């Protein structure tokens, strides 16, 4: 399962860098432009109350230079549990003064669904990710990203009880480091 995920991420990375959309300057944000990114990190307070390795991918369509919308997916698959979330995100991009528009502060929020489970059962819930991040351009085509996201969810409320243990969560904090094309 882990090799399959790594293969899919590698193919997505290669497609994103080879596609003409990727050749737009990542620092020159303007209306009508698409941008995409991937990241890896950690998601805490998951269904089993642990901290797990996580993947995140997103697409952004810029309505203005400072406002974008698009889908975001998050995936955690460690041990006997999995969590998959898909949301529509709205992001606001601020230039950090003195950075010559190379570094931006990004606030984001969205709504969607999450599906999660353990070997005891699965459940589906709403997902509201709220976050803040930093986006720094390192070349014409690539920017480095760092995001902190609080995932608000009711995931696990209806999950199966076993051995007098209830698996549920309400807030899952995540930290991601990645790239944007």
N, C-alpha and C positions, 0 to 999 in steps of 0.2 A: 504494500500500500504506500509506503514512504517513497519508494523508487518511482512509482507511478506519479505521485504528486511532484517530485523533483523533475521528472521528465516533462510534465505539463507546464511547469513554471519555466523551464529552460526553453521550450518551444515558444511560449508566450513572449519571453524576453527577446528571442531571435526575431520573431514576427514583428514585434513592436519597433525594434531598431532597424529593420529592413524595410518597413512600410513607409511610403512617402509622407504620411501624416507625421512620422517621427522627425522629419527634417525641418519642421517649423522650429524657429528659435524658442526654446523653453522660457527664455527671459522676456520675450516680446509677446506678452499676453494681450490678446485683442478679441473682440467679439467675433464669433463664428469659428474660432480655433478649437481643435480637439487636443487633449493631452491625456496621457495615461501613465500609470505607475504601478510598481509592485513594491512590497516591503515584507520584511520578516521581523518578528519580535516575540513578545510574550504577552499572554492574556491571563490575568489573575482571577481568582475567585470563581473558577469554572464549576461545572456541575459537581465534580468530586471535591470541590473546595481547594483545588490545587492551583499551581501556576504551570502553564503549558506553553510550549513552542507554538507560534501562530504565523499564518500567512495572510496577507492582505493585498488586494488588487483594486484599482479604481480607474475610471474614465471621467474626464472633466470636459464639459462643453462650456466655453466661455460666452456668456450673454453680454457681458461688458468686460473691460480690462480687469475689474476687481471682483466680479461675481461669476461663479460657475455652478453648474449642476451636473449630476451624473451618478451612475451606479458604483457601489462599493461592495466587495465581497470579502468576508473574513472566514478563515477556516482553522480549526484546531482539531487535531486527530492524534491524541497521545494515549497510549495504553488501551483501556477498554472503553474510552469515551470519544465522542466526536461532537463538534459544534460547527454549524455552517450558518452564516448570516448573510443576507442580501438586502441592501438598503438603497434608497435614492438619497444622495447627499446634496446639500447646498453648501457652498464654500465662499467665504469672503477673504480676499487677498489684500494685505496691506504691505506697501513697501516700507522697509525699515530705513529710517533716515540715516544718511551717511554711507549707505551700502551701494550707492550707484544703481539701485533697483536690482541688485544681484540677490539680496536676501529679503524674503517676505515672511510675514507672520500670517498664518492661515487659520481662521476659525471655521469650524464645520459642524453641521448637525444634519440629521436625517431620520428617516422612518422606513421600516421594512419588517422582515420576519427573520426568526432564527429557528433552526431545527437542531436539536441536541439529543444525545442519548448516551446511555451506558449499556453494559451487557444486561442490565435489568429492564430496559425499555427505552422508548424515545418519546419526545414531546415537541410541540411547535409553539412558538410564542411571538409576540411583537418584539421588535428591536428598535431602540432609539439610541443611536450613537452620537455623542456630543464630544467634540474634541478641539484641540488647539495644536498647532504644529509650526515648524520652521521649514522653509523651502529655500535652498541656496543653490544658485546656478554655478556649475563648475565648467561647463562648456556650452557651445551653441545648442547642443542637442540633449544634454543631461543635467538634471538638478538632483541634489541629494535632499532627502526629506527625513524629518524626525517628527513623529506624531504621538500625542498622548490622547487616548480615546476612552471615555467612560461609556460602556455599553449598558443601557438600562433595559431590563427584560424581566419577564415573568417565567423565564425558562426553568423548567424543573418543578414548578408548582404541582403539575399533574403527573409527575413521573412516578414510577413504581417504587413502593416502599419495600425494603428487604432488610432483614436482620435489624429491625428497629432503626433504620437509617433512612432519612429522607434526603434525596438529592435535589436541591433547588438553589437558585441564585437570583439576585435582583440587580446587582451592579458588578460588572466585570471590567476592571480597568485594564487597558492595553497600552503597551509601548512598542512602537514600530520604527525601524530604520529602513529606508529604501531609496529608490530612484524614481524620477519622473522624466518622461520623454516628451 
